[in-house]
Amino acid sequence: MLDRIFAALSDPTRRRILGMLLEDDMAVSDVATPFQVSLAAVSKHLGVLASAGLIRQERRGRITWCQIDPDGLHRAAVWMQGFGQFEPVDLDAFERFLTAELPPDPLLQDQPDQA
């Protein structure tokens, strides 16, 4: 199953579709709107995402709706965590460290107005 998940995630169009579906459930026709490809091509991408377990598709009347399936991404995340977890970078602490360790840059210091 992981092979299918990572194969599905390898395509930038499918990653963009996932990003759109993170915002809200969408009809297939709405998913296709921003892309310069046919509805059939978008449907194929959605099929790949569904077979990988990353999205669910539900028929409501004549419209097929798509939504994220969090379990698919969870499986991939659990697998990746096996390679070790890294502490998130605290950018404020890094900036304080640089300020304390590096000499001031004369180009960045305020200079008095010369009249």
Buried (B, 14 or more C-beta within 10 A) or exposed (E): EEEBBEEBBEEEBBEBBBEBBEEEBBEBEBBBEEBEEEEEEBBEBBEBBBBBBBBBBEEEEEEBBBBBBEEBBEBBEEEEEEEEEEEEEEEEEEEEEEEEEEEEEEEEEEEEEEE
